[in-house]
């Protein structure tokens, strides 16, 4: 209940029991070292005191203290927020966005109340990351102006129920799968988050149902049209070439590892590291004064998983010199302690 505030979970058993509650449950995966987490904890505390959210349960759990849970829940960065209903994962938010978190809590609470009233089961979705998916947001202006901006947020935009990581209906899930098969980068807009956009777009596009696919600002159609065009090969042909990844995965990985003489594959970037290991690596690399580039593996699931096989190295961060793997943080630390780090990173 809202009056108990935010509960800190201290065991796997407590976590399992907590998320199985039939009410809406919001869990914040946090880390004490991450500066973004404390303000988001304060947001949760404020939400837990709102009368309209009295049926929502809020909790937080230190992600790095519970690696098994974090792995099962695919937690790759903090803060991350998972939404459960009757023990099923129904939504998630990666990153610190107080306004979006507040809206997602209220939207999911409204859905939970509707489902409770109708005694209907919820669709949990697949919870699979989509490469370089963009979540568009409504902007101010006239209705047509807002819709034009949303439609053109990305060369390929899908207006759907839910989001790319967690589709909320079977049609939306199939549409996402079709775009993934084409290896297309695409933006998404969750029509559940904005009722005005949801209704106005039907009139604007003269298309009464969702999902709706737009390419370069032009309506392509719904799922049936997408299926027909995918089967004939037309969908792949009209897909903007810049949104499709060229070559094989190995080709991409070779290009990325050779992008700079010194490359670091990390969680986050040098200015905002998203895990403690990455933060330590960045500090060491900065100490060397050598130029280097980074790649944020959290932005591309294909690279993240593929590089593990490509390098035969299962964890991150990973450091490459002239395209060859040096190793992870432990190796870098050993090289520094042995006085060999600078020469190794220079490729000497």
N, C-alpha and C positions, 0 to 999 in steps of 0.2 A: 504494500500500500504506500501511497505517497508520503504519509507521515513518518515513515521509518527512514527516509532519506536515501542515501546511496550506500549500499552494503558492500564492504570489501570482502571478496571471496578469498578464503585462505586454504582451500584444499580442493582436490579434484572431485571428491564426493560432494562437497558443497556446491561446486559449479554445476555438476550433473543434475543435482536435485533442484537447484535454482532455475535452470533454463527449462525444466520440464513443467514448470508452473503453467496452468491453463491460461493465465493472463499474459498480456504483452510484457516481455522482459527485454530490457536494454542493458547490454554489458559493454563496458569500456575497457579495452585492453590498453594498459598504460605502462610507462616506465618512469621512474623518478628522475632519471637524467634528461628526459625529453622535455624541453621548456614548453612545448605546446600542450602537454598533457594536463598540467595543473589548471590552466584557465578552462579547459574543457570539463574537468571535474567540477569546477564551480558552476558551469552551465548545467550539468546534470543535477547538482544540488538544487539549483533554482527551479528546474523543471519538476523535480520531485515534490516541490512544495505547491505546485499549481493545482488548484481545485479540479480543473477539468481533466487532469491526468492522474487522479487519485487511484485509478485502477491499474496504473503502470508500475512495474517493479524495476528499479534501477540498481546496477551493481558495477563494481570495477574490479579488475584483476591484474596483478603485475605480470605482464606477458613473459618476461624473461625468467621468472620464477617457476613458470609452469610450461616448459617447452613441449610437453606432450599435447596439452590442450591447444597451445598456440599452433602447433603443426597440424593438428586435426582441423582446426578452424581456419587454416591458411592465413595466419597472421604474419605479414611480412614487414610491417612497419607500425609505429605507434604515433598518434593515437588511432585506434580502429574501434568502431562501434558495431556490434552485432545485435540484430533484433530477432527475438524468438517469440513464437506463439504456439502454445501447447507442445513445447519441446522441439518445434521445427524452425529452422532458420528461414526467415522470410525477407530479410533485407540486411544491408550492411552499408557503412560509411567509412571510407578510408581517408584519414587526414583530419586536420583541425579546421572545421567550418561550423561555427556556432549557429549561424542562421539556418544552414542546411540541416544540421542535427535537430534543431528545434522543429523545423517543418516536417522532417521525417518521423520524429516521435509523434507529432500530432496526426500526421497522415496515417501512420500505422495503427495508432490508437483508434482512429475513426473506423478503419477497416476491421480491427478486432471487435469493436462494439457491434458493427454491422453483422459480422460473422456469428457473434454470440447470439444476436437477436434472431438470426435466420437458422442457427444451428447448422451452418454449412462448413465443410472442410476448406482449409486454405491450401493454395498451391505453393509449395515451398520453393520451387525453382531449382536451377542447376548450380548456382553460385560458382560459375567458372569465369575467370577473367578473360576479357576480350582485348586483344592487342590494340593499344593506343586509342581506346574508346574515349570519346569526349562526352561529358555530360553538359548539355546546353542549359542556359538559364534564361528565363524571360527578362525582358528589359522594359524600361518605361517608354511611353509613346502611344500613338494610336494603335488600334488592334491590328490593322494591316501592316504597320511598320514593325510591330513586335513579331508578327508571324514571318515577315520577310527576313528579319534578322535571325530568327531561329532556324528557318529553312536553310539559310546560307551560313550557319555556324561552321559547317564542315562541307567539303565537296560531296560527301555521302552522308545523309542524315536519315535516321530511322525514328519515327514517332511511334512509340510503343507503350504497352502496359508494363510497368516495371522498368528495369534498366538492363544493360547488356550482361551484367553479372548475375542478375536475378530477375528473369522475365516472370511476369505475373499472369500470363495466360499461354495456352499452347500455341496460338497463332504467332505471338511475339517470339516465343522460344524458337519456333521453326524459322522465322525471318532472320533472327540472329545467327542461327546455324547455317543458313544459306550464305550469308555474308562472310562468315568465318571460313566456309569452304572455298570461297573466292580469295581468301587471304586479304580481304579489303580492310582498310582502316576506315572507321565510320564513327560519326557522332550519334548520340541518342538523346531523346527527350522523353521523360516519363510523364505521360499525360495525366497520371494520377496526382501529380504534384501541382497542377494548375488547371482548375476546371474551366476557366475562361478560355485558355488556349485549346483545351480539349474540344470545346463546343465550337469556337470560332473557326478552327482549322477545317472542320467538316464543311462549313459554308465556303471558306476561302478556296479550298481545293475541289469542292463539289464531289467529295468522296466521303461517304457516311460512316465508314468503319475504320478500325485500327487493327494492325499496324499500317502505317503509310511510309513509303520509301521515296526520298527525294535525292536526285543526283544533279549537282550544279544548279540547285534552286528549282528544278523542274520535277513535278510529280511523276513518278513511274507507276505507282499503284500500290495495291495491297498484296497480301500473301499469295493469292492465286496468280496474279500477274507475275510476281517474282518467280514462282515455281515454273510457270510456262516459259519465261525468258531464260531461266537457268537451264531448263531442259534443252532449249534450242541453241544455247550458247550466246544468245543476244545480251544477257545480263552482263556477262564477262566482257563483252565487246564494248558496251557503253560505260563500263566502270572507268573512272578517271585513272589513267596509268599511274599517276603519282601516288594513288592510294593502294596499289598492289605491289607487294614485295617481289622484286625481280630476283631470278636465280634460285638456286637451292639454299637450304639453311646453311650448309657448310660454306657456300660462297659468301653468304652474309656474315658468318662468324669470322671467316678469314679477313674480309674487308674491315670488320670492326676491330679485330685484334691488331691489324696493321694501320689503323687510322692515325696513330701517332707513335713515335718511337717508344714512349712510355704511356701505357694505357691501364687504367684501373676500372674494373667492373664492380660497382658498389650499389648499395641501397641508399638512394637519395643522390645528392651531389655534394661537391666540396663545401658549399656554403650551408647546406642543410642536410647533414648526414642523418639517415633514418634508422641507424642501429649503432650500438656501442662499438662493434668491431670496425665498422666503416669510419666512425669518428676517430678511432685510434690510428687507422691507416692514413687518413688524411693528414693528421698531425705529423706523422712520421715523414710522409712525402713532402709536406711543406717545409720541414726542417732541412731537407736535402737541397732546397732552392732549385731543383730541376724542373723544367717545364713538363707538364703531363696533362692528359685529357682523361675524362671519366665518362662512363656510360651507366645510366641509372637502370638497373635490371628490373625495377618495379614498373617501368613503363612498357616493357615488352616481355610477355610471358614466354613467347617462343624462344627468344634469345636466352632468357633466364634458365629455361630447362635444357635447351640445346647445348649451351656452353658447358654444362656439367659433363655431358657425354663427350663433347668435342675436346675438352681439356683433360677428361678423366679426373676431374677435381670436383667433389660434391658440394662444396660450400662457397659462400661469398664472405668477404671480397676476394677477387682474383686480380693479380697484377701480371701484366705482359710487357716484355721488352722486345721490340722489333718483331712482334708477332709470336714470340715464344713465351710460354707460361713460366713465371718465376715461382709463383705459389700464392698462398694466402697470408693472413696477418702473422701467423706463427713463424712462417718462413722469413718474412720481412724482418720480424723482430730478431730472429737468430742471425740473419745477415748483418743487422745493425750491431748486435753485440759482438760479432766476430770481426767487425771493421771492414766487411766486404760489401756493404749495402750500396755505397755510392758507385763503385766500379761495376757492380752487377746491373744497377739501374741505367748506367750509361751504355751497357752492352759491351763492355771491354773484356 
